[in-house]
Amino acid sequence: MRDTEGRVLVHRRPENALRFPGQLNWMLGGAVEATESYEEAAARELAEELGVQATPHFVLKYLCHGAIARYWLGIHETVITTRVRPAAREISWHAWFTEPELDDLVRHQEFVPDAREAYGRYRSLNARTRGS
């Protein structure tokens, strides 16, 4: 998700999280419920984790290698125009980063492995789309 300046939200998982405690992530998410589309699940997760109502748009879907198990991962994005209100059970810290700042952060900080893989795919897709 981006803000109106094009920056990407990065957050730290709580130290008491069952999976990847204290690690950084640029994605929000969770499992898609049986009756939901990927877009509906993305919107629900935004509301649950950030207190934001938005309509995420599909970017890509791929079979993620996963640090725990393989799974299908759908990446969506949206521009957030309101203040975020992170749920403490999901997010212990957050900040907005430019893409070059995030490129560096993904390489040099403790990032959720699946988020690192997803960011690489996302950046590759954007590079091809822009013709870079």
Secondary structure as GFF3:
##gff-version 3
##sequence-region A 1 132
A	DSSP	beta_strand	8	12	.	.	.	ID=ss1
A	DSSP	beta_strand	24	25	.	.	.	ID=ss2
A	DSSP	alpha_helix	38	50	.	.	.	ID=ss3
A	DSSP	beta_strand	57	64	.	.	.	ID=ss4
A	DSSP	beta_strand	71	77	.	.	.	ID=ss5
A	DSSP	beta_strand	93	97	.	.	.	ID=ss6
A	DSSP	alpha_helix	99	108	.	.	.	ID=ss7
A	DSSP	alpha_helix	113	130	.	.	.	ID=ss8
###
